[in-house]
Amino acid sequence: MYAIIRTGGKQTKVHEGDVIDVELLRAEGDVDFTPLLIVDDKGKVFSGREKLKTAKVTAKVVGTSAGPKVDIFKYKNKTGYRRRQGHRQKYTTVEVTKIKPPTTRKPAAEKAATEGEEAKASASTPSKES
């Protein structure tokens, strides 16, 4: 089973047990993500906002790290224009612990209505007696 989650403006494909780096999350302990897509072991695909309301991907925060240093140097010839800047992206390392697929149970009201219709249909059909 795998899921596609969105965090930090990026989408990532994850399996249970994966350790991934995502953009900095200010969280401790467990983190929940709402998946965009889930594919179970049988190959059944769950997608769509309505179906995935009850689905959840749970991950444990392992630690934080920083990416490689990026040096920015702007220069224009013959004018003395020089600008120097640096950037180092911060990341949170998370381990995916559980992928919970959406529940596919019918609500009680729909279930009762369906049973009521079946009862009416069986009562209205005449039984053939020989």
Backbone bond lengths (Angstrom), bond angles and torsions (degrees), N, CA, C in turn:
res aa  C-N    CA-C-N  psi(-1)  N-CA   C-N-CA  omega(-1)  CA-C   N-CA-C  phi
1 M - - - 1.433 - - 1.525 108.38 -
2 Y 1.314 115.37 138.40 1.461 119.07 175.34 1.519 109.60 -140.68
3 A 1.316 115.20 164.01 1.458 121.30 -179.67 1.516 109.23 -139.40
4 I 1.308 115.14 156.86 1.465 121.57 173.79 1.523 106.34 -112.14
5 I 1.334 116.20 121.22 1.458 121.19 -179.46 1.519 109.40 -115.59
6 R 1.344 115.00 159.64 1.464 119.80 176.88 1.517 108.19 -121.01
7 T 1.329 115.63 127.45 1.461 120.94 175.00 1.520 108.44 -152.74
8 G 1.301 116.27 138.61 1.454 120.96 179.40 1.518 113.04 65.60
9 G 1.340 117.84 26.60 1.453 120.94 179.81 1.521 113.85 77.55
10 K 1.319 117.03 9.51 1.472 121.29 -179.85 1.525 109.03 -126.86
11 Q 1.326 115.75 151.56 1.459 120.90 177.14 1.514 109.20 -106.43
12 T 1.344 116.41 139.63 1.456 121.65 -176.17 1.513 109.77 -135.06
13 K 1.335 116.28 136.84 1.464 121.91 175.03 1.528 107.85 -88.81
14 V 1.353 117.43 126.06 1.455 121.34 -176.44 1.526 111.03 -130.51
15 H 1.316 115.62 146.85 1.457 124.68 170.82 1.527 106.94 -114.44
16 E 1.344 116.80 164.92 1.461 119.28 174.96 1.519 108.95 -65.13
17 G 1.330 116.67 134.23 1.462 121.71 -179.94 1.517 114.10 93.63
18 D 1.327 118.46 -8.85 1.470 121.08 178.89 1.528 110.50 -68.58
19 V 1.318 115.79 143.46 1.462 122.47 173.29 1.524 106.22 -113.45
20 I 1.332 116.46 118.55 1.467 120.42 -175.83 1.523 109.94 -129.16
21 D 1.333 115.37 157.78 1.462 122.32 173.73 1.522 107.79 -102.24
22 V 1.324 116.23 127.64 1.460 122.03 176.11 1.524 107.41 -123.50
23 E 1.335 116.32 163.35 1.462 118.80 178.15 1.519 109.71 -59.24
24 L 1.301 116.08 154.28 1.455 123.25 -170.00 1.526 113.10 -49.35
25 L 1.344 115.25 123.98 1.457 123.17 173.85 1.520 107.60 -110.75
26 R 1.289 116.92 131.00 1.456 119.69 177.94 1.525 107.87 -90.28
27 A 1.336 115.48 73.39 1.457 121.18 -177.23 1.520 109.95 -145.55
28 E 1.308 114.78 155.96 1.466 122.42 176.43 1.523 107.84 -124.95
29 G 1.321 117.55 154.56 1.464 120.99 175.47 1.518 112.37 75.47
30 D 1.334 116.60 -127.59 1.462 121.60 -177.48 1.520 111.49 -95.73
31 V 1.337 115.66 146.66 1.451 123.19 179.02 1.525 107.04 -128.11
32 D 1.344 117.44 137.79 1.456 122.09 176.91 1.518 109.72 -108.57
33 F 1.335 115.37 136.30 1.458 121.89 175.57 1.522 108.05 -118.60
34 T 1.339 116.70 144.35 1.457 120.98 172.55 1.522 107.23 -91.87
35 P 1.332 118.13 120.50 1.462 119.56 -176.18 1.528 112.23 -75.17
36 L 1.321 115.03 155.20 1.457 121.40 174.26 1.527 110.52 -91.84
37 L 1.338 115.85 -26.30 1.461 121.62 -177.12 1.520 108.21 -158.00
38 I 1.325 116.74 141.56 1.464 121.77 174.99 1.516 108.09 -132.00
39 V 1.333 116.97 134.92 1.456 122.73 173.54 1.523 106.45 -120.32
40 D 1.358 116.56 120.16 1.459 118.93 -178.04 1.533 110.76 -83.76
41 D 1.342 115.95 -178.67 1.466 121.16 -175.85 1.520 112.79 -64.99
42 K 1.328 117.31 -25.86 1.469 121.10 -179.69 1.526 112.07 -84.93
43 G 1.322 117.33 -5.40 1.460 121.41 179.53 1.517 113.14 94.37
44 K 1.336 118.16 4.97 1.454 120.73 179.34 1.521 109.47 -75.93
45 V 1.328 115.83 132.51 1.462 122.07 -175.45 1.527 109.48 -102.23
46 F 1.325 115.89 129.63 1.460 122.52 173.94 1.517 107.04 -112.02
47 S 1.335 116.68 121.75 1.457 119.97 177.38 1.523 108.11 -146.02
48 G 1.279 116.57 168.88 1.457 121.09 -178.84 1.512 110.69 98.47
49 R 1.305 114.89 141.78 1.453 121.27 -174.92 1.525 112.36 -63.92
50 E 1.335 117.17 -39.52 1.467 120.80 -177.94 1.522 111.83 -66.74
51 K 1.332 117.29 -43.32 1.466 120.66 -179.23 1.522 111.64 -68.52
52 L 1.327 117.66 -34.70 1.457 121.41 -173.06 1.529 113.45 -92.25
53 K 1.328 118.44 11.78 1.465 120.13 178.13 1.522 111.26 -61.36
54 T 1.334 116.67 -38.37 1.463 120.23 -176.78 1.525 112.60 -91.94
55 A 1.321 118.17 -7.57 1.465 120.96 179.60 1.524 109.97 -79.08
56 K 1.340 114.91 154.03 1.458 118.68 -177.04 1.525 109.65 -154.69
57 V 1.318 116.41 141.96 1.458 122.34 172.09 1.525 106.50 -114.25
58 T 1.333 115.81 120.66 1.459 121.08 -177.92 1.520 109.08 -105.07
59 A 1.340 115.84 134.78 1.465 121.30 -179.92 1.521 109.27 -134.97
60 K 1.328 114.99 153.35 1.455 121.32 179.37 1.525 108.09 -108.24
61 V 1.329 116.93 131.93 1.461 121.29 178.77 1.528 108.15 -74.22
62 V 1.350 115.65 122.22 1.459 121.24 -178.57 1.528 110.11 -93.99
63 G 1.327 116.94 -41.23 1.458 120.10 -179.24 1.509 111.57 176.52
64 T 1.338 115.83 -171.08 1.458 121.26 177.70 1.519 108.95 -125.03
65 S 1.321 115.78 157.24 1.460 121.05 178.44 1.524 108.28 -152.37
66 A 1.304 115.87 174.39 1.459 121.31 178.09 1.519 108.92 -125.16
67 G 1.314 115.63 143.02 1.455 121.02 179.80 1.513 111.22 -78.23
68 P 1.317 116.43 -173.48 1.466 119.57 -179.11 1.528 111.61 -69.66
69 K 1.311 115.56 152.71 1.459 122.02 178.66 1.528 108.88 -72.68
70 V 1.330 115.75 131.81 1.462 121.55 176.72 1.519 107.07 -112.21
71 D 1.351 117.13 121.35 1.460 121.96 179.33 1.520 109.49 -98.29
72 I 1.327 115.74 130.24 1.462 121.66 177.48 1.524 107.31 -113.55
73 F 1.314 117.21 125.81 1.459 121.51 178.52 1.514 107.98 -133.58
74 K 1.343 116.47 116.57 1.455 121.66 178.50 1.522 107.93 -103.19
75 Y 1.340 115.88 137.75 1.457 120.58 -175.15 1.521 108.99 -147.35
76 K 1.325 116.11 135.45 1.457 120.45 172.39 1.521 107.72 -124.31
77 N 1.283 113.82 132.55 1.451 122.25 -174.42 1.539 111.77 -64.96
78 K 1.310 116.37 138.82 1.467 125.89 170.37 1.527 114.92 65.43
79 T 1.319 119.15 11.29 1.460 119.22 -178.65 1.524 112.58 -119.91
80 G 1.298 118.38 -7.68 1.450 121.64 -178.81 1.527 112.69 78.34
81 Y 1.339 116.44 12.64 1.465 120.96 -178.89 1.520 109.57 -84.50
82 R 1.326 115.54 113.81 1.468 121.12 176.97 1.524 108.11 -140.21
83 R 1.325 117.52 128.73 1.462 122.59 176.72 1.519 108.46 -130.98
84 R 1.308 114.83 132.58 1.457 119.90 -178.68 1.522 108.50 -122.14
85 Q 1.343 115.93 135.14 1.451 121.08 -177.98 1.523 108.01 -150.41
86 G 1.324 117.17 154.71 1.452 121.60 177.68 1.514 110.95 -135.33
87 H 1.321 115.54 159.89 1.464 120.80 179.13 1.525 109.00 -148.77
88 R 1.323 115.52 141.89 1.457 120.74 176.17 1.524 107.42 -140.65
89 Q 1.343 117.22 110.50 1.459 123.15 -176.13 1.524 110.99 -71.54
90 K 1.325 116.12 135.78 1.459 121.87 177.92 1.536 109.25 -93.65
91 Y 1.334 116.69 140.06 1.453 122.45 -178.92 1.521 110.83 -127.99
92 T 1.322 116.12 152.12 1.462 122.89 171.58 1.527 107.07 -111.07
93 T 1.315 117.10 130.81 1.460 121.61 178.00 1.525 107.85 -93.91
94 V 1.344 116.44 124.47 1.463 121.23 179.62 1.516 109.84 -125.46
95 E 1.335 115.49 148.74 1.459 122.21 175.71 1.525 107.84 -112.87
96 V 1.334 116.60 123.59 1.462 121.37 -179.54 1.527 108.18 -74.58
97 T 1.326 116.33 119.70 1.459 120.20 -176.71 1.526 112.88 -100.15
98 K 1.337 117.72 -34.14 1.456 119.43 -176.96 1.518 111.01 -151.87
99 I 1.342 115.28 139.45 1.457 122.08 171.87 1.525 106.21 -115.48
100 K 1.342 116.62 112.92 1.459 121.15 -178.31 1.519 108.49 -100.99
101 P 1.349 118.07 113.54 1.466 119.94 179.39 1.523 111.09 -70.49
102 P 1.323 117.43 163.61 1.462 119.48 -179.21 1.523 111.19 -68.78
103 T 1.326 115.65 150.32 1.458 120.17 176.12 1.517 108.49 -79.84
104 T 1.322 116.52 140.88 1.464 120.49 -176.35 1.521 111.87 -115.06
105 R 1.332 117.33 21.40 1.460 120.61 179.24 1.514 110.23 -76.35
106 K 1.346 115.02 148.62 1.456 120.07 175.51 1.517 108.94 -80.63
107 P 1.310 118.23 145.96 1.463 119.73 173.31 1.524 110.16 -65.12
108 A 1.308 117.85 156.44 1.462 122.99 -174.85 1.530 111.77 -61.73
109 A 1.315 118.02 -36.63 1.468 120.39 -178.75 1.521 110.72 -64.80
110 E 1.328 117.42 -44.19 1.463 120.16 178.85 1.517 110.89 -65.59
111 K 1.313 116.88 -38.40 1.451 121.61 -179.04 1.532 110.26 -64.40
112 A 1.333 117.04 -44.39 1.459 121.38 179.53 1.525 110.78 -64.30
113 A 1.332 117.72 -40.58 1.459 121.42 179.44 1.521 110.69 -64.32
114 T 1.328 117.05 -40.26 1.461 121.08 179.98 1.524 110.36 -66.11
115 E 1.329 117.61 -41.75 1.464 121.19 179.10 1.525 110.46 -66.19
116 G 1.325 117.81 -37.47 1.460 121.67 178.66 1.517 111.60 -64.39
117 E 1.329 117.55 -40.61 1.459 121.66 178.41 1.525 110.98 -66.20
118 E 1.330 117.07 -38.89 1.459 120.70 179.03 1.524 110.60 -65.45
119 A 1.322 116.94 -38.61 1.466 120.71 179.62 1.520 110.81 -66.24
120 K 1.335 116.77 -41.30 1.462 120.44 178.43 1.528 110.84 -64.68
121 A 1.326 116.22 -41.02 1.463 120.11 -178.25 1.526 110.74 -65.76
122 S 1.315 118.15 -39.95 1.471 120.13 -179.81 1.521 111.19 -72.35
123 A 1.354 119.22 -30.32 1.455 121.62 179.31 1.522 111.85 -75.43
124 S 1.336 117.48 -32.59 1.460 120.36 -177.21 1.532 113.41 -79.97
125 T 1.298 119.20 -21.35 1.463 121.05 179.60 1.531 109.25 -81.03
126 P 1.318 116.19 124.17 1.466 118.08 179.63 1.523 110.81 -71.34
127 S 1.289 114.97 141.29 1.462 118.67 178.61 1.519 108.68 -86.49
128 K 1.296 116.64 140.83 1.476 121.94 -178.75 1.520 107.97 -90.16
129 E 1.327 114.52 117.01 1.450 119.26 176.55 1.513 108.59 -113.94
130 S 1.289 118.34 133.52 1.464 121.13 -178.32 1.492 111.70 -97.84
